[in-house]
Amino acid sequence: MHRPVMLDEVLGFLDLRPGDTVLDATLGGGGHSKEILKRITPGGMLLGCDADPAAIDRARENLRDFTGSFKLANGNFRYLNEMFDHEGLEKIDAALFDIGISSYQMDEGARGFSIKNPGPLDMRMDPRLKVSAKDLVNRLREEELSDIIKDLGEERFYRRIARAIVERRREKKIETTEDLASVVYRAVGGRYKRGRLDPATRTFQAIRIAVNDELGALKDGLGQIVTRLNAGGRMAVISFHSLEDRIVKNKFKEYSAEGLIKILTKKPVRPTDAEVAENPRSRSGRLRVAERI
């Protein structure tokens, strides 16, 4: 079961009340949304959106006790303005962005995100996207692959891995997660010291971010939600790697300089040791919160 990351911290910062209107921009399994609904009902309304249609189905079931107090939208949060207009929403009181891949997506091999659970090399959060991980890995030039693995994966062996991918696909198309992982292992496996990070982790991250344009979507989503918050409304963003966190940090600074928000977290809030022990996937979480002026 997916565990919502830093739930107590999120709820504490958002300071929700009955009657509030709230956005959960990354619905996932609805874990955060369920607890939000407990605090804004009666009288409140939650708009939950997710690019993954399977997440919408899961959340609808998990939130069924609050039917009538939530609306669900299947779409990427980079299109928030369109979603708000479609639902007749003008302003809201709080927003949550829990960025990155969900446990459901990671654990389901058929989605193609996982190194450990074999499946087709897909990685599309929204199955309607035209380009999959298999397309990128098998079509991009070596230089393009190298740049993606370097910039989006922050992988120090980016050139070696990109070269190995190109050499392998000359012999046979790279079609599964096992295929891609094996290429990375052969290229750099021995250069990684033993530890908790799989040698293919950063490459998989880079390809996934590129397929879904995750960083571009984050910039777009933050740019739209800041204009949709009521005065005193708060937005909380949980990120899971430095590239995302840097965008959030810089966007918050930008909006603060423009007089749009007050930053409530000078440094990102991290999960407690107890939470990490219970849910190791929360380990890299970073929470930043701002309030609309």
C-alpha positions as CSV (number, residue, x, y, z in Angstrom):
1,M,0.0,0.0,0.0
2,H,1.3,3.4,-0.9
3,R,2.1,5.5,2.1
4,P,1.7,9.3,1.8
5,V,5.1,11.0,2.5
6,M,5.4,13.5,5.3
7,L,1.7,13.5,5.9
8,D,1.8,15.1,9.3
9,E,4.1,17.9,8.1
10,V,2.0,18.6,5.0
11,L,-1.2,18.8,7.0
12,G,0.4,21.0,9.6
13,F,1.7,23.5,7.1
14,L,-1.5,23.6,5.0
15,D,-3.6,24.5,8.1
16,L,-6.8,23.3,6.6
17,R,-10.4,24.1,7.8
18,P,-13.9,22.8,7.0
19,G,-15.1,24.5,3.8
20,D,-11.7,24.9,2.2
21,T,-11.1,24.2,-1.5
22,V,-7.9,22.2,-2.1
23,L,-5.9,20.9,-5.0
24,D,-4.0,17.6,-4.8
25,A,-2.0,18.0,-8.1
26,T,-0.5,14.5,-7.8
27,L,-3.3,12.2,-6.6
28,G,-1.4,8.9,-6.7
29,G,-3.4,6.5,-4.5
30,G,-5.3,9.3,-2.7
31,G,-3.4,8.9,0.6
32,H,-2.8,12.6,1.1
33,S,-6.3,13.5,-0.4
34,K,-8.1,11.2,2.1
35,E,-6.6,13.0,5.1
36,I,-7.2,16.4,3.5
37,L,-10.8,15.6,3.0
38,K,-11.2,14.6,6.6
39,R,-10.2,18.2,7.5
40,I,-12.1,20.2,4.9
41,T,-15.5,18.4,5.2
42,P,-18.2,19.2,5.7
43,G,-18.5,22.0,3.1
44,G,-15.1,21.7,1.5
45,M,-14.1,20.5,-2.0
46,L,-11.0,18.7,-3.2
47,L,-9.8,18.6,-6.8
48,G,-7.5,15.7,-7.4
49,C,-5.6,15.3,-10.6
50,D,-3.1,12.8,-12.0
51,A,-1.7,12.1,-15.4
52,D,-2.1,8.3,-14.8
53,P,-5.7,7.1,-15.4
54,A,-5.0,4.1,-13.1
55,A,-4.4,6.5,-10.3
56,I,-7.7,8.2,-10.9
57,D,-9.5,4.8,-10.6
58,R,-7.6,3.9,-7.4
59,A,-8.3,7.2,-5.8
60,R,-12.0,7.1,-6.6
61,E,-12.3,3.8,-4.8
62,N,-10.1,5.0,-1.8
63,L,-12.1,8.2,-1.4
64,R,-15.5,6.8,-1.9
65,D,-16.6,7.7,1.7
66,F,-16.2,11.4,0.6
67,T,-18.2,11.1,-2.6
68,G,-19.7,14.6,-3.4
69,S,-16.8,16.4,-1.8
70,F,-14.2,15.7,-4.5
71,K,-13.7,15.9,-8.2
72,L,-11.1,14.0,-10.1
73,A,-9.3,15.0,-13.3
74,N,-7.1,12.8,-15.5
75,G,-4.4,15.1,-16.7
76,N,-0.9,16.5,-16.1
77,F,-0.7,19.4,-13.6
78,R,1.0,21.4,-16.3
79,Y,-2.6,22.0,-17.5
80,L,-4.0,23.2,-14.3
81,N,-5.6,26.3,-15.8
82,E,-7.6,24.2,-18.2
83,M,-8.7,21.8,-15.4
84,F,-9.7,24.7,-13.1
85,D,-11.7,26.3,-15.9
86,H,-13.4,23.0,-16.8
87,E,-14.4,22.5,-13.1
88,G,-15.5,26.2,-12.8
89,L,-12.9,26.9,-10.1
90,E,-11.4,30.3,-9.9
91,K,-9.4,30.3,-6.6
92,I,-8.4,27.7,-4.0
93,D,-7.2,27.7,-0.4
94,A,-4.4,25.2,-0.6
95,A,-2.4,23.0,-3.0
96,L,-0.2,20.0,-2.7
97,F,2.3,18.7,-5.2
98,D,3.9,15.3,-4.4
99,I,6.4,15.1,-7.3
100,G,7.8,12.0,-9.0
101,I,6.9,8.4,-9.4
102,S,4.4,6.7,-7.1
103,S,4.9,3.3,-5.4
104,Y,2.1,1.8,-7.5
105,Q,3.9,2.8,-10.7
106,M,7.3,1.6,-9.5
107,D,6.0,-1.8,-8.2
108,E,4.0,-2.6,-11.4
109,G,6.5,-4.1,-13.8
110,A,4.2,-3.7,-16.8
111,R,4.6,0.1,-16.5
112,G,8.3,-0.1,-17.2
113,F,9.6,2.1,-14.5
114,S,11.2,-0.5,-12.3
115,I,14.7,-2.0,-12.4
116,K,13.7,-4.9,-10.1
117,N,10.3,-5.7,-11.5
118,P,10.8,-6.7,-15.2
119,G,8.6,-5.3,-17.9
120,P,8.4,-3.5,-21.2
121,L,10.6,-0.3,-21.4
122,D,7.7,2.2,-21.2
123,M,7.9,4.7,-18.3
124,R,5.0,6.9,-19.5
125,M,3.0,8.2,-16.5
126,D,0.3,9.1,-19.0
127,P,-0.2,6.2,-21.4
128,R,-1.5,8.7,-24.0
129,L,1.9,10.1,-24.5
130,K,3.3,9.2,-27.9
131,V,6.9,8.6,-27.0
132,S,8.0,5.9,-24.6
133,A,11.3,5.1,-23.0
134,K,11.9,2.4,-25.6
135,D,11.5,5.0,-28.3
136,L,14.0,7.4,-26.7
137,V,16.6,4.7,-26.0
138,N,16.5,3.2,-29.4
139,R,16.2,6.4,-31.5
140,L,18.2,9.2,-29.9
141,R,21.8,9.9,-31.0
142,E,24.6,9.0,-28.6
143,E,25.2,12.7,-27.8
144,E,21.5,13.3,-27.0
145,L,21.4,10.2,-24.7
146,S,24.6,11.3,-23.1
147,D,23.2,14.7,-22.3
148,I,19.9,13.3,-20.9
149,I,21.8,10.8,-18.6
150,K,24.2,13.6,-17.5
151,D,21.7,16.4,-16.9
152,L,18.6,14.5,-15.7
153,G,20.2,11.6,-14.0
154,E,23.3,13.4,-12.7
155,E,25.2,10.2,-13.6
156,R,29.0,10.6,-13.7
157,F,29.4,7.7,-16.2
158,Y,27.0,9.3,-18.7
159,R,29.3,9.0,-21.7
160,R,30.1,5.4,-21.1
161,I,26.5,4.4,-20.6
162,A,25.3,6.3,-23.7
163,R,28.0,4.6,-25.8
164,A,27.0,1.2,-24.5
165,I,23.3,1.8,-25.3
166,V,24.1,2.7,-28.9
167,E,26.5,-0.3,-29.3
168,R,23.9,-2.7,-27.9
169,R,21.0,-1.4,-30.0
170,R,23.1,-2.0,-33.2
171,E,22.9,-5.7,-32.4
172,K,19.4,-5.8,-31.0
173,K,16.7,-3.4,-30.0
174,I,16.5,-2.5,-26.3
175,E,12.9,-3.4,-25.4
176,T,12.6,-4.2,-21.7
177,T,13.7,-2.8,-18.4
178,E,16.0,-5.8,-18.0
179,D,17.6,-5.0,-21.4
180,L,18.4,-1.5,-20.3
181,A,19.6,-2.4,-16.8
182,S,21.9,-5.1,-18.2
183,V,23.5,-2.6,-20.6
184,V,24.2,-0.2,-17.7
185,Y,25.5,-3.0,-15.5
186,R,28.0,-4.1,-18.2
187,A,29.1,-0.5,-18.8
188,V,29.6,0.7,-15.2
189,G,28.5,-2.0,-12.7
190,G,32.0,-2.6,-11.5
191,R,32.7,1.1,-11.0
192,Y,29.9,1.5,-8.5
193,K,30.9,0.9,-4.9
194,R,28.6,-1.5,-3.0
195,G,25.7,0.4,-1.5
196,R,22.0,1.0,-1.6
197,L,22.0,2.7,-5.0
198,D,21.6,0.3,-8.0
199,P,24.1,1.3,-10.8
200,A,21.1,1.7,-13.2
201,T,19.1,4.0,-10.9
202,R,20.3,7.3,-12.3
203,T,20.0,6.2,-15.9
204,F,16.4,5.0,-15.3
205,Q,15.6,8.3,-13.6
206,A,17.0,10.3,-16.4
207,I,15.0,8.4,-19.1
208,R,11.8,8.6,-17.1
209,I,12.1,12.4,-16.5
210,A,12.8,12.9,-20.2
211,V,9.8,10.7,-21.3
212,N,7.4,12.6,-19.1
213,D,9.1,16.1,-19.3
214,E,8.8,16.2,-15.6
215,L,10.9,19.3,-15.0
216,G,9.1,21.3,-17.6
217,A,5.7,20.2,-16.2
218,L,6.8,21.2,-12.7
219,K,7.7,24.7,-13.8
220,D,4.4,25.1,-15.7
221,G,2.4,23.8,-12.8
222,L,4.0,26.1,-10.2
223,G,3.6,29.1,-12.5
224,Q,-0.1,28.4,-12.8
225,I,-1.0,27.5,-9.2
226,V,0.6,30.6,-7.7
227,T,-2.0,32.8,-9.4
228,R,-4.9,30.5,-8.3
229,L,-4.3,30.7,-4.6
230,N,-6.4,32.9,-2.4
231,A,-4.6,35.4,-0.1
232,G,-3.3,33.3,2.8
233,G,-3.6,30.1,0.8
234,R,-0.6,27.8,1.0
235,M,1.1,25.5,-1.5
236,A,3.3,22.5,-0.4
237,V,5.6,20.8,-2.7
238,I,7.4,17.4,-2.0
239,S,10.3,16.6,-4.3
240,F,12.5,13.6,-4.3
241,H,15.8,14.7,-6.0
242,S,17.9,17.7,-6.4
243,L,16.7,18.7,-9.8
244,E,13.1,19.1,-8.7
245,D,14.0,20.7,-5.4
246,R,16.2,23.3,-7.2
247,I,13.3,24.3,-9.4
248,V,10.9,24.6,-6.4
249,K,13.5,26.6,-4.5
250,N,14.2,29.0,-7.4
251,K,10.5,29.4,-8.3
252,F,9.7,30.2,-4.7
253,K,12.5,32.8,-4.6
254,E,11.2,34.3,-7.8
255,Y,7.6,34.6,-6.6
256,S,8.8,36.0,-3.3
257,A,10.8,38.7,-5.0
258,E,7.7,39.6,-7.0
259,G,5.7,40.0,-3.8
260,L,3.4,37.0,-4.6
261,I,4.3,34.7,-1.8
262,K,5.9,34.4,1.6
263,I,8.3,31.4,2.0
264,L,7.5,29.4,5.1
265,T,10.3,26.9,4.9
266,K,13.8,28.5,4.7
267,K,15.2,25.0,4.3
268,P,13.4,21.9,3.0
269,V,11.7,19.8,5.6
270,R,12.9,16.2,5.6
271,P,11.1,13.1,6.8
272,T,11.7,11.9,10.4
273,D,14.0,9.0,11.1
274,A,10.9,7.1,12.3
275,E,9.1,7.7,8.9
276,V,12.2,6.6,6.9
277,A,12.4,3.4,9.0
278,E,8.8,2.6,8.3
279,N,8.8,3.8,4.7
280,P,12.4,3.8,3.2
281,R,11.1,5.4,-0.1
282,S,10.5,8.6,1.9
283,R,14.2,9.0,2.5
284,S,14.9,11.5,-0.2
285,G,11.8,13.6,0.3
286,R,12.1,17.4,0.6
287,L,9.1,19.5,1.5
288,R,8.9,23.3,0.7
289,V,5.9,25.4,1.6
290,A,4.9,29.0,0.7
291,E,1.9,31.2,1.5
292,R,0.1,33.5,-1.0
293,I,0.3,37.2,0.0
